[in-house]
């Protein structure tokens, strides 16, 4: 058995409950794949996106839906070592990678305010364009459960708003395109365990800015702060991460002071006098 076959097998055997079942459940719960889809699986070179690619290859074998896959990797300006590491891992995992070049790192390096946010926006735009060029109608990203709950807390603590990272969303800048996140239920610790069990080494952020900067003002550093906060909270109550996740699924609008839906702003006083008093 080839090494990539052993790695594939581990997803549906050793990690059937922790990874495979949760991957399938997210796709089913949020109706992520339809017949006729052509999905661009976006591979950054990290553990999450590489696992996502393998899960897609596995579910494709089951043929429950008629869809096509393209595996795209955008090189934003990695140094040669990191670039070759991405290519090498794709070969080890038997992923037919389509890599394309972009000048993102060079462009973002000159930006002082919110470079991580600008970088993320630019990456997304290039991925959509490449996917569209390949005839795809969807892009799949490797965001996982921890990314979701970190986004919820970051919005509350740093952005003064309640929001979450959605499991799928239609692109407003690229009509006809949709973004899906099939690892939505998969915890990062499970991905790390899968990586270590299979003796795999992936690139980290590989960003020129974070390599040079040690400030705590960028989005990446704020996310690290939230990671540590959640880790500390879990020492007190182990299910705190799941409760954060469920909190945005159990929103009671009758107890919300105000909220916005698209361009409409709603306040609890709008119809307060028309409601019966509740003691």
Order of alpha helices (4+ residues) and beta strands (2+ residues): alpha-alpha-beta-alpha-beta-alpha-beta-alpha-alpha-beta-alpha-beta-beta-alpha-alpha-alpha-alpha-beta-beta
